[in-house]
Amino acid sequence: MGKWAIIMGLALTLALASCDQNKKQVTQVPQSVRTVEAALSKPTAKTTVTGEVKARIESELSFRVSGRIIERNVDVGAKVKAGDLLAKIDPQEQQADVDVATASLQAAEAQLTQAQLADARQESLFKNQVTTRAAYDAARETLLTAQGTEEAAKAQLETAKDALSYTELRADADGIITERNAEVGQVAQAAQSVFTLAHDGPRDAVFNVFESLFLKEQPDRQVEVALISNASKRVSATVREISPTIDAATGTIRVKVGLEDGAGMPLGAAVTGTFSMPTAEAIILPWGAMASAGGQPAVWVVDPATSEVSLRKVQVAEYDTGQFAVSAGLKPHEIVVAEGGKFLRPGQHVDHSQEAAK
């Protein structure tokens, strides 16, 4: 009897333990989560890109004749005034052309003087009927030819002098030299860029923006521009120019943002530009609310009456830093799990504390 009593006692103990375990499972504490209330808002999508401060007007300075550079007076960063001599090429060839043109003009002037004297003499003789009409006409023709020769010689001399002046490269405006492409001793070809001159005056922040920014609609024309070296130095500027073409190599569009009075940003400074674009109304949720249902975006929705959760697929309109915009699948005032949804299962009870969606 003692043996059977022990066995019955153990069985009773196991039965009581099993009942107690089931009771604990039934009275399991709901999982604590943080929730937000869905609310419609009109978010503003923002895109930040890097760019550079440039002069609104830049000149590519080049010689108009070819020759060997014998003098260079400025370097990158030099401040110049309009008319300053920047560089010079060997002028021997052009000076020789001026000398030849000068001699040709002197010869033409001498011939013109002789023709004028001959014409005057033939005119006097013709009036006194001492010479023939043919001789007078010949003298007049010689005079006209001499006058034409002199005019041609003058034009040739002016052209030669212009060519000589082209051996000197001068600044066409006040500004700063931003690029140099030639050295003393180098043979420069006509129209070959030697210097790049950034004109004094208005400046632009220039950005190469990916075309995707312009696929839906034009962004706001106000852009927040900030110095990379000093983020506290920032201004709101207006888009001045948008390139109508896309750079085939980079797939970007050049955007120029006008800086009033330079906005205290030095030429060549690296800057960031934040472009804003209004979007359609949507429900904004934090990243923590994102879940997955069969590989599709979803969120956990809490039934306020029972505190039970259900997984619901949603349509995401925009992804942004720290948040995403839901365009379909949710209604305003529904309660969504924002944190703590990783280990939830459908129908599970939760303990939630609401706070307004931001």
Residue pairs with C-beta under 8 A, 6 or more apart in sequence:
29 351
30 307
30 348
30 349
30 350
30 351
31 340
31 343
31 344
31 348
31 349
31 350
31 351
32 340
32 350
32 351
32 352
33 300
33 302
33 309
33 337
33 338
33 339
33 340
33 341
33 344
33 350
33 351
33 352
34 288
34 337
34 338
34 339
34 340
34 352
34 353
34 355
35 302
35 335
35 336
35 337
35 338
35 352
35 353
35 354
35 355
36 285
36 286
36 289
36 335
36 336
36 338
36 354
36 355
36 356
36 357
36 358
37 333
37 334
37 335
37 336
37 354
37 355
37 356
37 357
38 283
38 285
38 326
38 330
38 331
38 332
38 333
38 334
38 335
38 336
38 357
39 283
39 332
39 333
39 356
39 357
40 281
40 282
40 283
40 332
41 281
41 282
41 283
41 284
41 357
42 278
42 279
42 280
42 281
42 282
43 279
43 282
43 284
43 318
43 320
43 325
44 276
44 277
44 278
44 279
45 276
45 277
45 278
45 279
45 318
45 320
46 274
46 275
46 276
46 277
46 320
47 209
47 213
47 219
47 274
47 275
47 277
48 272
48 273
48 274
48 275
49 207
49 208
49 209
49 210
49 272
49 273
49 275
50 207
50 228
50 270
50 271
50 272
50 273
51 205
51 206
51 207
51 208
51 257
51 270
51 271
51 272
51 273
52 205
52 206
52 268
52 269
52 270
52 271
53 203
53 204
53 205
53 206
53 259
53 262
53 265
53 266
53 267
53 268
53 269
53 271
54 198
54 203
54 204
54 205
54 206
54 267
54 268
55 175
55 176
55 178
55 198
55 199
55 200
55 201
55 202
55 203
55 204
55 267
56 199
56 201
56 202
56 203
56 204
56 256
56 258
57 173
57 198
57 199
57 201
57 202
58 178
58 196
58 197
58 198
58 199
59 172
59 173
59 175
59 196
59 197
59 199
60 193
60 195
60 196
61 86
61 169
61 171
61 172
61 193
61 194
61 195
61 196
61 197
62 169
62 188
62 190
62 191
62 192
62 193
62 194
63 87
63 89
63 166
63 167
63 169
63 188
63 190
63 191
63 192
63 194
64 166
64 190
64 191
65 89
65 94
65 163
65 166
65 167
65 190
66 89
66 187
66 188
66 189
66 190
67 89
67 90
67 91
67 93
67 94
67 167
67 187
67 188
68 89
68 90
68 185
68 186
68 187
68 188
69 87
69 88
69 89
69 90
69 182
69 183
69 184
69 185
69 186
69 187
69 188
70 88
70 89
70 90
70 184
70 185
71 87
71 88
71 184
72 86
72 87
72 182
72 183
72 184
73 84
73 85
73 86
73 87
74 80
74 84
74 86
74 87
74 177
74 180
74 195
75 177
75 180
76 177
76 178
76 179
76 180
77 176
77 177
77 178
78 176
78 177
79 175
79 176
80 86
80 171
80 174
80 175
80 176
80 177
80 197
81 171
81 174
82 171
82 172
82 173
82 174
83 170
83 171
84 170
84 171
85 168
85 169
85 170
86 169
86 170
86 171
86 177
86 194
86 195
87 168
87 169
87 182
87 194
87 195
88 167
88 168
88 169
89 167
89 188
90 167
91 164
91 167
94 160
94 163
94 164
94 166
94 167
95 164
97 160
97 163
97 164
98 157
98 160
98 161
98 163
98 164
100 160
101 153
101 156
101 157
101 159
101 160
101 161
102 157
104 153
104 156
104 157
105 150
105 153
105 154
105 156
105 157
107 153
108 146
108 149
108 150
108 152
108 153
109 150
109 153
111 146
111 149
111 150
112 143
112 146
112 147
112 149
112 150
114 146
115 139
115 142
115 143
115 145
115 146
115 147
116 143
116 146
118 139
118 142
118 143
119 139
119 140
119 142
119 143
121 139
122 131
122 135
122 136
122 138
122 139
122 140
123 136
123 139
125 131
125 135
125 136
126 132
126 133
126 135
126 136
169 194
169 195
171 197
172 197
173 197
173 199
173 200
174 199
174 200
175 197
175 198
175 199
175 200
176 197
176 198
176 200
176 267
177 195
177 196
177 197
177 198
178 196
178 197
178 198
178 267
178 268
179 193
179 195
179 196
180 194
180 195
180 196
181 192
181 193
181 194
181 195
182 188
182 192
182 194
188 194
198 267
202 258
202 259
202 262
203 259
203 262
203 263
203 265
203 267
204 240
204 241
204 256
204 257
204 258
204 259
205 223
205 225
205 237
205 256
205 257
205 259
205 265
205 271
205 273
206 254
206 255
206 256
206 257
207 254
207 255
207 256
207 257
207 273
208 247
208 250
208 252
208 253
208 254
208 255
209 252
209 253
209 254
209 255
209 275
210 251
210 252
210 253
211 246
211 251
211 252
211 253
213 219
213 253
213 275
213 277
214 242
214 253
216 277
217 277
219 239
219 275
219 276
219 277
220 275
220 276
220 277
220 278
221 238
221 239
222 236
222 237
222 238
222 239
222 276
223 236
223 237
223 238
223 239
223 257
223 273
223 274
223 275
223 276
224 234
224 235
224 236
224 237
224 273
224 274
224 276
225 234
225 235
225 236
225 237
225 257
225 259
225 263
225 265
225 271
225 272
225 273
226 233
226 234
226 235
226 271
226 272
226 274
227 233
227 234
227 265
227 269
227 270
227 271
228 269
228 270
228 271
228 272
229 269
229 270
233 264
233 265
235 259
235 260
235 263
235 265
237 257
237 258
237 259
237 260
237 263
238 257
238 258
239 255
239 256
239 257
239 258
240 256
240 257
240 258
241 255
241 256
242 253
242 254
242 255
242 256
243 253
243 254
243 255
245 253
246 252
246 253
247 253
247 254
255 273
257 273
259 265
265 271
279 317
279 318
279 325
280 317
280 327
282 317
282 318
282 325
282 326
282 327
283 325
283 326
283 327
283 330
283 332
283 357
284 323
284 324
284 325
284 326
284 357
284 358
285 299
285 323
285 324
285 325
285 326
285 336
285 338
285 357
286 322
286 323
286 338
286 339
286 358
287 322
287 323
287 324
288 338
288 339
288 341
289 299
289 300
289 336
289 337
289 338
289 339
289 341
290 297
290 299
290 324
291 297
291 298
291 299
291 300
291 311
291 341
292 298
293 311
293 312
293 313
294 313
296 313
297 313
297 314
297 315
297 316
298 311
298 312
298 313
298 314
299 311
299 312
299 314
299 326
299 329
299 330
299 336
299 337
299 341
300 309
300 310
300 311
300 312
300 336
300 337
300 341
300 344
301 309
301 310
301 311
301 312
301 330
301 334
301 335
301 336
301 337
302 308
302 309
302 335
302 336
302 337
302 350
302 352
303 309
303 310
304 335
306 349
307 349
307 350
307 351
307 352
308 347
308 348
308 349
308 350
309 337
309 341
309 344
309 346
309 347
309 348
309 350
310 346
310 347
311 344
311 346
312 329
312 330
313 329
314 326
314 328
314 329
314 330
315 326
315 327
315 328
315 329
316 324
316 325
316 326
316 327
317 325
317 326
317 327
318 324
318 325
319 325
330 336
335 352
335 354
337 344
337 350
337 352
340 350
344 350
